[in-house]
């Protein structure tokens, strides 16, 4: 079974591209795998089968990512770029998972 995820990238005021990740979207895999990638790399990928530290395995052809007004978790996990690093975002508080509210 796949653990699907989204990566939300801010591309403008109230514009967030939501890049789909098909499997291995759980935090213990995704956070280290995302570490070498920039938000620009992720947006350019558009739609991803799997994120790995050495490769973005992308769909071909990819679908364009949906653009939403804020980070929105529609799948199991949501990741965003905060202060120079990738974090899993708590969709209810918009704070990184595990942080003090």
HELIX and SHEET records of a PDB file:
HELIX    1   1 UNK A   27  UNK A   34  1                                   8    
HELIX    2   2 UNK A   39  UNK A   45  1                                   7    
SHEET    1   A 7 UNK A  55  UNK A  58  0                                        
SHEET    2   A 7 UNK A  47  UNK A  52 -1                                        
SHEET    3   A 7 UNK A  15  UNK A  21  1                                        
SHEET    4   A 7 UNK A   5  UNK A  12 -1                                        
SHEET    5   A 7 UNK A  77  UNK A  82  1                                        
SHEET    6   A 7 UNK A  85  UNK A  90 -1                                        
SHEET    7   A 7 UNK A  95  UNK A  96 -1                                        
SHEET    1   B 4 UNK A  55  UNK A  58  0                                        
SHEET    2   B 4 UNK A  47  UNK A  52 -1                                        
SHEET    3   B 4 UNK A  15  UNK A  21  1                                        
SHEET    4   B 4 UNK A  66  UNK A  68 -1                                        
END                                                                             
